[in-house]
């Protein structure tokens, strides 16, 4: 499903226009992004949790040359599915 299809589905489920559904989805994405940038997590009980995880620095390998290269520590966004979502997918 792409964004257009998701907006169509949200509009149908919520009984709103596609324009309003697109604004809601954009607002949700913007809010999640801002909260993760500030180091906060977002918990949607039953659905899941958006968090920022830290990756430690490590050594990698260049697949073409086999040369060892350093990979810097980084922060990555992550999503952990909640119980209801896990149960619904099984």
PDB file of N, CA, C and O in Angstrom:
ATOM      1  N   UNK A   1       0.851  -1.177   0.000  1.00  0.00           N
ATOM      2  CA  UNK A   1       0.000   0.000   0.000  1.00  0.00           C
ATOM      3  C   UNK A   1       0.894   1.236   0.000  1.00  0.00           C
ATOM      4  O   UNK A   1       1.828   1.338   0.795  1.00  0.00           O
ATOM      5  N   UNK A   2       0.601   2.163  -0.890  1.00  0.00           N
ATOM      6  CA  UNK A   2       1.367   3.402  -0.922  1.00  0.00           C
ATOM      7  C   UNK A   2       0.581   4.500  -0.193  1.00  0.00           C
ATOM      8  O   UNK A   2      -0.507   4.252   0.328  1.00  0.00           O
ATOM      9  N   UNK A   3       1.142   5.710  -0.163  1.00  0.00           N
ATOM     10  CA  UNK A   3       0.519   6.795   0.595  1.00  0.00           C
ATOM     11  C   UNK A   3      -0.864   7.142   0.050  1.00  0.00           C
ATOM     12  O   UNK A   3      -1.790   7.367   0.830  1.00  0.00           O
ATOM     13  N   UNK A   4      -1.021   7.188  -1.264  1.00  0.00           N
ATOM     14  CA  UNK A   4      -2.312   7.521  -1.862  1.00  0.00           C
ATOM     15  C   UNK A   4      -3.380   6.520  -1.448  1.00  0.00           C
ATOM     16  O   UNK A   4      -4.498   6.907  -1.110  1.00  0.00           O
ATOM     17  N   UNK A   5      -3.044   5.241  -1.474  1.00  0.00           N
ATOM     18  CA  UNK A   5      -3.987   4.203  -1.084  1.00  0.00           C
ATOM     19  C   UNK A   5      -4.308   4.298   0.409  1.00  0.00           C
ATOM     20  O   UNK A   5      -5.448   4.086   0.823  1.00  0.00           O
ATOM     21  N   UNK A   6      -3.288   4.620   1.210  1.00  0.00           N
ATOM     22  CA  UNK A   6      -3.505   4.778   2.648  1.00  0.00           C
ATOM     23  C   UNK A   6      -4.435   5.956   2.923  1.00  0.00           C
ATOM     24  O   UNK A   6      -5.339   5.850   3.751  1.00  0.00           O
ATOM     25  N   UNK A   7      -4.223   7.069   2.240  1.00  0.00           N
ATOM     26  CA  UNK A   7      -5.089   8.236   2.403  1.00  0.00           C
ATOM     27  C   UNK A   7      -6.522   7.882   2.001  1.00  0.00           C
ATOM     28  O   UNK A   7      -7.467   8.255   2.696  1.00  0.00           O
ATOM     29  N   UNK A   8      -6.690   7.176   0.899  1.00  0.00           N
ATOM     30  CA  UNK A   8      -8.029   6.753   0.467  1.00  0.00           C
ATOM     31  C   UNK A   8      -8.707   5.903   1.541  1.00  0.00           C
ATOM     32  O   UNK A   8      -9.888   6.088   1.834  1.00  0.00           O
ATOM     33  N   UNK A   9      -7.958   4.979   2.119  1.00  0.00           N
ATOM     34  CA  UNK A   9      -8.500   4.090   3.144  1.00  0.00           C
ATOM     35  C   UNK A   9      -8.866   4.874   4.402  1.00  0.00           C
ATOM     36  O   UNK A   9      -9.923   4.646   4.990  1.00  0.00           O
ATOM     37  N   UNK A  10      -8.001   5.791   4.817  1.00  0.00           N
ATOM     38  CA  UNK A  10      -8.286   6.615   5.998  1.00  0.00           C
ATOM     39  C   UNK A  10      -9.547   7.449   5.760  1.00  0.00           C
ATOM     40  O   UNK A  10     -10.407   7.546   6.635  1.00  0.00           O
ATOM     41  N   UNK A  11      -9.652   8.049   4.573  1.00  0.00           N
ATOM     42  CA  UNK A  11     -10.826   8.868   4.249  1.00  0.00           C
ATOM     43  C   UNK A  11     -12.103   8.049   4.331  1.00  0.00           C
ATOM     44  O   UNK A  11     -13.111   8.513   4.865  1.00  0.00           O
ATOM     45  N   UNK A  12     -12.062   6.839   3.806  1.00  0.00           N
ATOM     46  CA  UNK A  12     -13.240   5.972   3.837  1.00  0.00           C
ATOM     47  C   UNK A  12     -13.589   5.567   5.265  1.00  0.00           C
ATOM     48  O   UNK A  12     -14.744   5.671   5.679  1.00  0.00           O
ATOM     49  N   UNK A  13     -12.590   5.105   6.018  1.00  0.00           N
ATOM     50  CA  UNK A  13     -12.819   4.629   7.392  1.00  0.00           C
ATOM     51  C   UNK A  13     -13.289   5.744   8.319  1.00  0.00           C
ATOM     52  O   UNK A  13     -14.148   5.522   9.172  1.00  0.00           O
ATOM     53  N   UNK A  14     -12.728   6.952   8.156  1.00  0.00           N
ATOM     54  CA  UNK A  14     -13.058   8.059   9.058  1.00  0.00           C
ATOM     55  C   UNK A  14     -14.239   8.887   8.564  1.00  0.00           C
ATOM     56  O   UNK A  14     -14.755   9.730   9.298  1.00  0.00           O
ATOM     57  N   UNK A  15     -14.667   8.653   7.330  1.00  0.00           N
ATOM     58  CA  UNK A  15     -15.779   9.411   6.790  1.00  0.00           C
ATOM     59  C   UNK A  15     -15.435  10.875   6.556  1.00  0.00           C
ATOM     60  O   UNK A  15     -16.265  11.761   6.765  1.00  0.00           O
ATOM     61  N   UNK A  16     -14.195  11.121   6.116  1.00  0.00           N
ATOM     62  CA  UNK A  16     -13.748  12.482   5.824  1.00  0.00           C
ATOM     63  C   UNK A  16     -13.285  12.552   4.377  1.00  0.00           C
ATOM     64  O   UNK A  16     -13.174  11.528   3.702  1.00  0.00           O
ATOM     65  N   UNK A  17     -13.016  13.763   3.904  1.00  0.00           N
ATOM     66  CA  UNK A  17     -12.538  13.914   2.531  1.00  0.00           C
ATOM     67  C   UNK A  17     -11.095  13.422   2.418  1.00  0.00           C
ATOM     68  O   UNK A  17     -10.387  13.298   3.418  1.00  0.00           O
ATOM     69  N   UNK A  18     -10.678  13.148   1.191  1.00  0.00           N
ATOM     70  CA  UNK A  18      -9.302  12.713   0.964  1.00  0.00           C
ATOM     71  C   UNK A  18      -8.315  13.810   1.330  1.00  0.00           C
ATOM     72  O   UNK A  18      -7.217  13.526   1.808  1.00  0.00           O
ATOM     73  N   UNK A  19      -8.701  15.061   1.109  1.00  0.00           N
ATOM     74  CA  UNK A  19      -7.837  16.192   1.463  1.00  0.00           C
ATOM     75  C   UNK A  19      -7.612  16.225   2.973  1.00  0.00           C
ATOM     76  O   UNK A  19      -6.482  16.393   3.433  1.00  0.00           O
ATOM     77  N   UNK A  20      -8.691  16.064   3.743  1.00  0.00           N
ATOM     78  CA  UNK A  20      -8.577  16.050   5.204  1.00  0.00           C
ATOM     79  C   UNK A  20      -7.778  14.839   5.681  1.00  0.00           C
ATOM     80  O   UNK A  20      -6.963  14.956   6.595  1.00  0.00           O
ATOM     81  N   UNK A  21      -8.006  13.689   5.073  1.00  0.00           N
ATOM     82  CA  UNK A  21      -7.269  12.483   5.440  1.00  0.00           C
ATOM     83  C   UNK A  21      -5.782  12.659   5.159  1.00  0.00           C
ATOM     84  O   UNK A  21      -4.946  12.222   5.950  1.00  0.00           O
ATOM     85  N   UNK A  22      -5.443  13.296   4.039  1.00  0.00           N
ATOM     86  CA  UNK A  22      -4.041  13.549   3.708  1.00  0.00           C
ATOM     87  C   UNK A  22      -3.417  14.483   4.734  1.00  0.00           C
ATOM     88  O   UNK A  22      -2.280  14.270   5.155  1.00  0.00           O
ATOM     89  N   UNK A  23      -4.160  15.532   5.145  1.00  0.00           N
ATOM     90  CA  UNK A  23      -3.657  16.453   6.175  1.00  0.00           C
ATOM     91  C   UNK A  23      -3.433  15.724   7.492  1.00  0.00           C
ATOM     92  O   UNK A  23      -2.439  15.963   8.178  1.00  0.00           O
ATOM     93  N   UNK A  24      -4.359  14.833   7.846  1.00  0.00           N
ATOM     94  CA  UNK A  24      -4.212  14.068   9.095  1.00  0.00           C
ATOM     95  C   UNK A  24      -2.978  13.173   9.047  1.00  0.00           C
ATOM     96  O   UNK A  24      -2.213  13.110  10.010  1.00  0.00           O
ATOM     97  N   UNK A  25      -2.790  12.493   7.940  1.00  0.00           N
ATOM     98  CA  UNK A  25      -1.637  11.610   7.805  1.00  0.00           C
ATOM     99  C   UNK A  25      -0.336  12.411   7.842  1.00  0.00           C
ATOM    100  O   UNK A  25       0.619  12.009   8.507  1.00  0.00           O
ATOM    101  N   UNK A  26      -0.291  13.544   7.130  1.00  0.00           N
ATOM    102  CA  UNK A  26       0.901  14.392   7.149  1.00  0.00           C
ATOM    103  C   UNK A  26       1.183  14.915   8.556  1.00  0.00           C
ATOM    104  O   UNK A  26       2.339  14.978   8.976  1.00  0.00           O
ATOM    105  N   UNK A  27       0.133  15.288   9.282  1.00  0.00           N
ATOM    106  CA  UNK A  27       0.299  15.774  10.655  1.00  0.00           C
ATOM    107  C   UNK A  27       0.831  14.659  11.558  1.00  0.00           C
ATOM    108  O   UNK A  27       1.685  14.899  12.412  1.00  0.00           O
ATOM    109  N   UNK A  28       0.327  13.450  11.365  1.00  0.00           N
ATOM    110  CA  UNK A  28       0.803  12.314  12.156  1.00  0.00           C
ATOM    111  C   UNK A  28       2.286  12.060  11.896  1.00  0.00           C
ATOM    112  O   UNK A  28       3.063  11.888  12.835  1.00  0.00           O
ATOM    113  N   UNK A  29       2.671  12.037  10.634  1.00  0.00           N
ATOM    114  CA  UNK A  29       4.070  11.797  10.269  1.00  0.00           C
ATOM    115  C   UNK A  29       4.963  12.894  10.833  1.00  0.00           C
ATOM    116  O   UNK A  29       6.031  12.610  11.375  1.00  0.00           O
ATOM    117  N   UNK A  30       4.530  14.150  10.709  1.00  0.00           N
ATOM    118  CA  UNK A  30       5.310  15.284  11.219  1.00  0.00           C
ATOM    119  C   UNK A  30       5.467  15.196  12.736  1.00  0.00           C
ATOM    120  O   UNK A  30       6.554  15.430  13.263  1.00  0.00           O
ATOM    121  N   UNK A  31       4.380  14.858  13.442  1.00  0.00           N
ATOM    122  CA  UNK A  31       4.420  14.754  14.900  1.00  0.00           C
ATOM    123  C   UNK A  31       5.355  13.637  15.354  1.00  0.00           C
ATOM    124  O   UNK A  31       6.153  13.829  16.271  1.00  0.00           O
ATOM    125  N   UNK A  32       5.260  12.477  14.718  1.00  0.00           N
ATOM    126  CA  UNK A  32       6.149  11.358  15.069  1.00  0.00           C
ATOM    127  C   UNK A  32       7.597  11.756  14.833  1.00  0.00           C
ATOM    128  O   UNK A  32       8.455  11.501  15.678  1.00  0.00           O
ATOM    129  N   UNK A  33       7.875  12.374  13.700  1.00  0.00           N
ATOM    130  CA  UNK A  33       9.233  12.793  13.369  1.00  0.00           C
ATOM    131  C   UNK A  33       9.768  13.774  14.406  1.00  0.00           C
ATOM    132  O   UNK A  33      10.890  13.613  14.888  1.00  0.00           O
ATOM    133  N   UNK A  34       8.974  14.794  14.755  1.00  0.00           N
ATOM    134  CA  UNK A  34       9.409  15.793  15.729  1.00  0.00           C
ATOM    135  C   UNK A  34       9.679  15.170  17.097  1.00  0.00           C
ATOM    136  O   UNK A  34      10.668  15.505  17.748  1.00  0.00           O
ATOM    137  N   UNK A  35       8.810  14.274  17.530  1.00  0.00           N
ATOM    138  CA  UNK A  35       8.985  13.650  18.839  1.00  0.00           C
ATOM    139  C   UNK A  35      10.239  12.776  18.874  1.00  0.00           C
ATOM    140  O   UNK A  35      10.972  12.778  19.863  1.00  0.00           O
ATOM    141  N   UNK A  36      10.482  12.035  17.806  1.00  0.00           N
ATOM    142  CA  UNK A  36      11.673  11.191  17.761  1.00  0.00           C
ATOM    143  C   UNK A  36      12.929  12.044  17.682  1.00  0.00           C
ATOM    144  O   UNK A  36      13.948  11.688  18.275  1.00  0.00           O
ATOM    145  N   UNK A  37      12.882  13.168  16.961  1.00  0.00           N
ATOM    146  CA  UNK A  37      14.026  14.071  16.895  1.00  0.00           C
ATOM    147  C   UNK A  37      14.367  14.623  18.264  1.00  0.00           C
ATOM    148  O   UNK A  37      15.540  14.831  18.573  1.00  0.00           O
ATOM    149  N   UNK A  38      13.359  14.865  19.088  1.00  0.00           N
ATOM    150  CA  UNK A  38      13.600  15.413  20.422  1.00  0.00           C
ATOM    151  C   UNK A  38      13.958  14.330  21.440  1.00  0.00           C
ATOM    152  O   UNK A  38      14.209  14.633  22.606  1.00  0.00           O
ATOM    153  N   UNK A  39      13.981  13.075  21.002  1.00  0.00           N
ATOM    154  CA  UNK A  39      14.387  11.983  21.893  1.00  0.00           C
ATOM    155  C   UNK A  39      13.240  11.307  22.619  1.00  0.00           C
ATOM    156  O   UNK A  39      13.461  10.388  23.408  1.00  0.00           O
ATOM    157  N   UNK A  40      12.012  11.751  22.363  1.00  0.00           N
ATOM    158  CA  UNK A  40      10.850  11.144  23.010  1.00  0.00           C
ATOM    159  C   UNK A  40      10.392   9.916  22.238  1.00  0.00           C
ATOM    160  O   UNK A  40      10.764   9.717  21.082  1.00  0.00           O
ATOM    161  N   UNK A  41       9.580   9.099  22.894  1.00  0.00           N
ATOM    162  CA  UNK A  41       8.966   7.967  22.204  1.00  0.00           C
ATOM    163  C   UNK A  41       7.465   8.216  22.142  1.00  0.00           C
ATOM    164  O   UNK A  41       6.936   9.046  22.882  1.00  0.00           O
ATOM    165  N   UNK A  42       6.789   7.503  21.268  1.00  0.00           N
ATOM    166  CA  UNK A  42       5.339   7.613  21.136  1.00  0.00           C
ATOM    167  C   UNK A  42       4.757   6.228  21.357  1.00  0.00           C
ATOM    168  O   UNK A  42       5.098   5.278  20.653  1.00  0.00           O
ATOM    169  N   UNK A  43       3.877   6.124  22.342  1.00  0.00           N
ATOM    170  CA  UNK A  43       3.262   4.847  22.687  1.00  0.00           C
ATOM    171  C   UNK A  43       1.789   4.884  22.305  1.00  0.00           C
ATOM    172  O   UNK A  43       1.035   5.720  22.802  1.00  0.00           O
ATOM    173  N   UNK A  44       1.384   3.984  21.431  1.00  0.00           N
ATOM    174  CA  UNK A  44      -0.014   3.812  21.064  1.00  0.00           C
ATOM    175  C   UNK A  44      -0.417   2.433  21.584  1.00  0.00           C
ATOM    176  O   UNK A  44      -0.148   1.413  20.950  1.00  0.00           O
ATOM    177  N   UNK A  45      -1.057   2.422  22.733  1.00  0.00           N
ATOM    178  CA  UNK A  45      -1.366   1.172  23.432  1.00  0.00           C
ATOM    179  C   UNK A  45      -2.129   0.223  22.508  1.00  0.00           C
ATOM    180  O   UNK A  45      -3.135   0.594  21.903  1.00  0.00           O
ATOM    181  N   UNK A  46      -1.632  -0.991  22.417  1.00  0.00           N
ATOM    182  CA  UNK A  46      -2.244  -2.016  21.578  1.00  0.00           C
ATOM    183  C   UNK A  46      -1.705  -2.016  20.162  1.00  0.00           C
ATOM    184  O   UNK A  46      -1.701  -3.056  19.505  1.00  0.00           O
ATOM    185  N   UNK A  47      -1.248  -0.864  19.678  1.00  0.00           N
ATOM    186  CA  UNK A  47      -0.728  -0.775  18.311  1.00  0.00           C
ATOM    187  C   UNK A  47       0.784  -0.918  18.298  1.00  0.00           C
ATOM    188  O   UNK A  47       1.322  -1.776  17.598  1.00  0.00           O
ATOM    189  N   UNK A  48       1.475  -0.081  19.069  1.00  0.00           N
ATOM    190  CA  UNK A  48       2.924  -0.183  19.104  1.00  0.00           C
ATOM    191  C   UNK A  48       3.582   1.073  19.625  1.00  0.00           C
ATOM    192  O   UNK A  48       2.918   2.024  20.036  1.00  0.00           O
ATOM    193  N   UNK A  49       4.907   1.054  19.597  1.00  0.00           N
ATOM    194  CA  UNK A  49       5.717   2.148  20.131  1.00  0.00           C
ATOM    195  C   UNK A  49       6.757   2.567  19.112  1.00  0.00           C
ATOM    196  O   UNK A  49       7.478   1.736  18.561  1.00  0.00           O
ATOM    197  N   UNK A  50       6.826   3.878  18.867  1.00  0.00           N
ATOM    198  CA  UNK A  50       7.879   4.455  18.043  1.00  0.00           C
ATOM    199  C   UNK A  50       8.971   4.935  18.991  1.00  0.00           C
ATOM    200  O   UNK A  50       8.688   5.685  19.925  1.00  0.00           O
ATOM    201  N   UNK A  51      10.209   4.516  18.765  1.00  0.00           N
ATOM    202  CA  UNK A  51      11.336   4.901  19.616  1.00  0.00           C
ATOM    203  C   UNK A  51      12.560   5.209  18.765  1.00  0.00           C
ATOM    204  O   UNK A  51      12.603   4.917  17.570  1.00  0.00           O
ATOM    205  N   UNK A  52      13.555   5.809  19.417  1.00  0.00           N
ATOM    206  CA  UNK A  52      14.852   6.011  18.784  1.00  0.00           C
ATOM    207  C   UNK A  52      15.824   5.054  19.465  1.00  0.00           C
ATOM    208  O   UNK A  52      15.944   5.044  20.690  1.00  0.00           O
ATOM    209  N   UNK A  53      16.507   4.261  18.672  1.00  0.00           N
ATOM    210  CA  UNK A  53      17.503   3.333  19.205  1.00  0.00           C
ATOM    211  C   UNK A  53      18.890   3.805  18.806  1.00  0.00           C
ATOM    212  O   UNK A  53      19.089   4.395  17.745  1.00  0.00           O
ATOM    213  N   UNK A  54      19.844   3.527  19.689  1.00  0.00           N
ATOM    214  CA  UNK A  54      21.215   3.919  19.393  1.00  0.00           C
ATOM    215  C   UNK A  54      22.001   2.707  18.930  1.00  0.00           C
ATOM    216  O   UNK A  54      21.944   1.637  19.536  1.00  0.00           O
ATOM    217  N   UNK A  55      22.733   2.896  17.845  1.00  0.00           N
ATOM    218  CA  UNK A  55      23.625   1.855  17.341  1.00  0.00           C
ATOM    219  C   UNK A  55      25.040   2.223  17.737  1.00  0.00           C
ATOM    220  O   UNK A  55      25.472   3.361  17.554  1.00  0.00           O
ATOM    221  N   UNK A  56      25.749   1.268  18.273  1.00  0.00           N
ATOM    222  CA  UNK A  56      27.133   1.505  18.669  1.00  0.00           C
ATOM    223  C   UNK A  56      28.032   1.559  17.436  1.00  0.00           C
ATOM    224  O   UNK A  56      27.705   1.011  16.383  1.00  0.00           O
ATOM    225  N   UNK A  57      29.161   2.226  17.591  1.00  0.00           N
ATOM    226  CA  UNK A  57      30.149   2.235  16.510  1.00  0.00           C
ATOM    227  C   UNK A  57      30.654   0.811  16.318  1.00  0.00           C
ATOM    228  O   UNK A  57      30.740   0.035  17.270  1.00  0.00           O
ATOM    229  N   UNK A  58      30.984   0.481  15.077  1.00  0.00           N
ATOM    230  CA  UNK A  58      31.450  -0.883  14.801  1.00  0.00           C
ATOM    231  C   UNK A  58      32.323  -0.889  13.555  1.00  0.00           C
ATOM    232  O   UNK A  58      32.442   0.112  12.850  1.00  0.00           O
ATOM    233  N   UNK A  59      32.914  -2.018  13.311  1.00  0.00           N
ATOM    234  CA  UNK A  59      33.741  -2.206  12.117  1.00  0.00           C
ATOM    235  C   UNK A  59      32.923  -2.924  11.049  1.00  0.00           C
ATOM    236  O   UNK A  59      32.240  -3.907  11.335  1.00  0.00           O
ATOM    237  N   UNK A  60      32.996  -2.431   9.833  1.00  0.00           N
ATOM    238  CA  UNK A  60      32.332  -3.073   8.720  1.00  0.00           C
ATOM    239  C   UNK A  60      33.354  -3.499   7.690  1.00  0.00           C
ATOM    240  O   UNK A  60      34.549  -3.266   7.868  1.00  0.00           O
ATOM    241  N   UNK A  61      32.909  -4.106   6.638  1.00  0.00           N
ATOM    242  CA  UNK A  61      33.810  -4.537   5.564  1.00  0.00           C
ATOM    243  C   UNK A  61      33.290  -4.032   4.229  1.00  0.00           C
ATOM    244  O   UNK A  61      32.092  -4.087   3.952  1.00  0.00           O
ATOM    245  N   UNK A  62      34.207  -3.541   3.409  1.00  0.00           N
ATOM    246  CA  UNK A  62      33.875  -3.169   2.047  1.00  0.00           C
ATOM    247  C   UNK A  62      33.729  -4.479   1.278  1.00  0.00           C
ATOM    248  O   UNK A  62      34.698  -5.231   1.177  1.00  0.00           O
ATOM    249  N   UNK A  63      32.548  -4.775   0.732  1.00  0.00           N
ATOM    250  CA  UNK A  63      32.354  -6.068   0.075  1.00  0.00           C
ATOM    251  C   UNK A  63      33.198  -6.253  -1.185  1.00  0.00           C
ATOM    252  O   UNK A  63      33.475  -7.389  -1.568  1.00  0.00           O
ATOM    253  N   UNK A  64      33.611  -5.173  -1.832  1.00  0.00           N
ATOM    254  CA  UNK A  64      34.411  -5.301  -3.051  1.00  0.00           C
ATOM    255  C   UNK A  64      35.872  -5.588  -2.752  1.00  0.00           C
ATOM    256  O   UNK A  64      36.519  -6.371  -3.447  1.00  0.00           O
ATOM    257  N   UNK A  65      36.393  -4.935  -1.693  1.00  0.00           N
ATOM    258  CA  UNK A  65      37.828  -5.077  -1.414  1.00  0.00           C
ATOM    259  C   UNK A  65      38.126  -5.907  -0.177  1.00  0.00           C
ATOM    260  O   UNK A  65      39.249  -6.376   0.004  1.00  0.00           O
ATOM    261  N   UNK A  66      37.114  -6.093   0.682  1.00  0.00           N
ATOM    262  CA  UNK A  66      37.344  -6.818   1.918  1.00  0.00           C
ATOM    263  C   UNK A  66      38.001  -5.940   2.974  1.00  0.00           C
ATOM    264  O   UNK A  66      38.290  -6.407   4.076  1.00  0.00           O
ATOM    265  N   UNK A  67      38.236  -4.682   2.650  1.00  0.00           N
ATOM    266  CA  UNK A  67      38.889  -3.739   3.560  1.00  0.00           C
ATOM    267  C   UNK A  67      37.978  -3.420   4.742  1.00  0.00           C
ATOM    268  O   UNK A  67      36.769  -3.253   4.579  1.00  0.00           O
ATOM    269  N   UNK A  68      38.567  -3.338   5.927  1.00  0.00           N
ATOM    270  CA  UNK A  68      37.822  -2.995   7.129  1.00  0.00           C
ATOM    271  C   UNK A  68      37.577  -1.486   7.151  1.00  0.00           C
ATOM    272  O   UNK A  68      38.492  -0.696   6.919  1.00  0.00           O
ATOM    273  N   UNK A  69      36.325  -1.095   7.434  1.00  0.00           N
ATOM    274  CA  UNK A  69      35.994   0.326   7.503  1.00  0.00           C
ATOM    275  C   UNK A  69      35.235   0.602   8.792  1.00  0.00           C
ATOM    276  O   UNK A  69      34.423  -0.216   9.224  1.00  0.00           O
ATOM    277  N   UNK A  70      35.497   1.752   9.409  1.00  0.00           N
ATOM    278  CA  UNK A  70      34.763   2.085  10.639  1.00  0.00           C
ATOM    279  C   UNK A  70      33.359   2.609  10.304  1.00  0.00           C
ATOM    280  O   UNK A  70      33.176   3.368   9.352  1.00  0.00           O
ATOM    281  N   UNK A  71      32.394   2.195  11.093  1.00  0.00           N
ATOM    282  CA  UNK A  71      31.021   2.692  10.950  1.00  0.00           C
ATOM    283  C   UNK A  71      30.707   3.452  12.236  1.00  0.00           C
ATOM    284  O   UNK A  71      30.796   2.896  13.331  1.00  0.00           O
ATOM    285  N   UNK A  72      30.340   4.722  12.098  1.00  0.00           N
ATOM    286  CA  UNK A  72      30.082   5.577  13.254  1.00  0.00           C
ATOM    287  C   UNK A  72      28.832   5.140  14.008  1.00  0.00           C
ATOM    288  O   UNK A  72      27.944   4.490  13.457  1.00  0.00           O
ATOM    289  N   UNK A  73      28.791   5.516  15.287  1.00  0.00           N
ATOM    290  CA  UNK A  73      27.590   5.303  16.090  1.00  0.00           C
ATOM    291  C   UNK A  73      26.479   6.156  15.491  1.00  0.00           C
ATOM    292  O   UNK A  73      26.744   7.222  14.935  1.00  0.00           O
ATOM    293  N   UNK A  74      25.250   5.698  15.601  1.00  0.00           N
ATOM    294  CA  UNK A  74      24.127   6.448  15.028  1.00  0.00           C
ATOM    295  C   UNK A  74      22.854   6.188  15.819  1.00  0.00           C
ATOM    296  O   UNK A  74      22.773   5.267  16.632  1.00  0.00           O
ATOM    297  N   UNK A  75      21.874   7.025  15.554  1.00  0.00           N
ATOM    298  CA  UNK A  75      20.546   6.844  16.132  1.00  0.00           C
ATOM    299  C   UNK A  75      19.607   6.492  14.990  1.00  0.00           C
ATOM    300  O   UNK A  75      19.659   7.100  13.921  1.00  0.00           O
ATOM    301  N   UNK A  76      18.741   5.500  15.224  1.00  0.00           N
ATOM    302  CA  UNK A  76      17.806   5.079  14.186  1.00  0.00           C
ATOM    303  C   UNK A  76      16.390   5.020  14.746  1.00  0.00           C
ATOM    304  O   UNK A  76      16.197   4.653  15.906  1.00  0.00           O
ATOM    305  N   UNK A  77      15.392   5.381  13.926  1.00  0.00           N
ATOM    306  CA  UNK A  77      14.009   5.232  14.380  1.00  0.00           C
ATOM    307  C   UNK A  77      13.617   3.753  14.329  1.00  0.00           C
ATOM    308  O   UNK A  77      14.064   3.009  13.457  1.00  0.00           O
ATOM    309  N   UNK A  78      12.785   3.351  15.267  1.00  0.00           N
ATOM    310  CA  UNK A  78      12.344   1.955  15.302  1.00  0.00           C
ATOM    311  C   UNK A  78      10.883   1.904  15.738  1.00  0.00           C
ATOM    312  O   UNK A  78      10.371   2.825  16.375  1.00  0.00           O
ATOM    313  N   UNK A  79      10.232   0.813  15.380  1.00  0.00           N
ATOM    314  CA  UNK A  79       8.844   0.587  15.769  1.00  0.00           C
ATOM    315  C   UNK A  79       8.747  -0.799  16.375  1.00  0.00           C
ATOM    316  O   UNK A  79       9.201  -1.781  15.789  1.00  0.00           O
ATOM    317  N   UNK A  80       8.151  -0.865  17.555  1.00  0.00           N
ATOM    318  CA  UNK A  80       7.924  -2.159  18.198  1.00  0.00           C
ATOM    319  C   UNK A  80       6.415  -2.382  18.239  1.00  0.00           C
ATOM    320  O   UNK A  80       5.684  -1.613  18.864  1.00  0.00           O
ATOM    321  N   UNK A  81       5.956  -3.432  17.575  1.00  0.00           N
ATOM    322  CA  UNK A  81       4.524  -3.722  17.495  1.00  0.00           C
ATOM    323  C   UNK A  81       3.956  -4.104  18.852  1.00  0.00           C
ATOM    324  O   UNK A  81       4.603  -4.799  19.635  1.00  0.00           O
ATOM    325  N   UNK A  82       2.746  -3.646  19.119  1.00  0.00           N
ATOM    326  CA  UNK A  82       2.032  -3.989  20.336  1.00  0.00           C
ATOM    327  C   UNK A  82       1.346  -5.334  20.222  1.00  0.00           C
ATOM    328  O   UNK A  82       1.277  -5.912  19.138  1.00  0.00           O
ATOM    329  N   UNK A  83       0.840  -5.834  21.336  1.00  0.00           N
ATOM    330  CA  UNK A  83       0.239  -7.155  21.398  1.00  0.00           C
ATOM    331  C   UNK A  83      -0.963  -7.296  20.456  1.00  0.00           C
ATOM    332  O   UNK A  83      -1.078  -8.293  19.743  1.00  0.00           O
ATOM    333  N   UNK A  84      -1.853  -6.307  20.452  1.00  0.00           N
ATOM    334  CA  UNK A  84      -3.049  -6.405  19.595  1.00  0.00           C
ATOM    335  C   UNK A  84      -2.674  -6.469  18.131  1.00  0.00           C
ATOM    336  O   UNK A  84      -3.273  -7.226  17.367  1.00  0.00           O
ATOM    337  N   UNK A  85      -1.684  -5.678  17.728  1.00  0.00           N
ATOM    338  CA  UNK A  85      -1.234  -5.701  16.328  1.00  0.00           C
ATOM    339  C   UNK A  85      -0.590  -7.040  15.996  1.00  0.00           C
ATOM    340  O   UNK A  85      -0.851  -7.611  14.937  1.00  0.00           O
ATOM    341  N   UNK A  86       0.245  -7.540  16.892  1.00  0.00           N
ATOM    342  CA  UNK A  86       0.882  -8.846  16.675  1.00  0.00           C
ATOM    343  C   UNK A  86      -0.167  -9.947  16.532  1.00  0.00           C
ATOM    344  O   UNK A  86      -0.087 -10.789  15.638  1.00  0.00           O
ATOM    345  N   UNK A  87      -1.155  -9.923  17.435  1.00  0.00           N
ATOM    346  CA  UNK A  87      -2.208 -10.941  17.407  1.00  0.00           C
ATOM    347  C   UNK A  87      -3.041 -10.847  16.125  1.00  0.00           C
ATOM    348  O   UNK A  87      -3.456 -11.867  15.575  1.00  0.00           O
ATOM    349  N   UNK A  88      -3.284  -9.623  15.653  1.00  0.00           N
ATOM    350  CA  UNK A  88      -4.089  -9.433  14.451  1.00  0.00           C
ATOM    351  C   UNK A  88      -3.381  -9.951  13.203  1.00  0.00           C
ATOM    352  O   UNK A  88      -4.031 -10.391  12.255  1.00  0.00           O
ATOM    353  N   UNK A  89      -2.064  -9.901  13.201  1.00  0.00           N
ATOM    354  CA  UNK A  89      -1.288 -10.310  12.033  1.00  0.00           C
ATOM    355  C   UNK A  89      -1.118 -11.827  11.973  1.00  0.00           C
ATOM    356  O   UNK A  89      -0.978 -12.388  10.887  1.00  0.00           O
ATOM    357  N   UNK A  90      -1.127 -12.477  13.093  1.00  0.00           N
ATOM    358  CA  UNK A  90      -0.886 -13.924  13.113  1.00  0.00           C
ATOM    359  C   UNK A  90      -1.984 -14.708  12.521  1.00  0.00           C
ATOM    360  O   UNK A  90      -1.910 -15.936  12.473  1.00  0.00           O
TER     361      UNK A  90
END
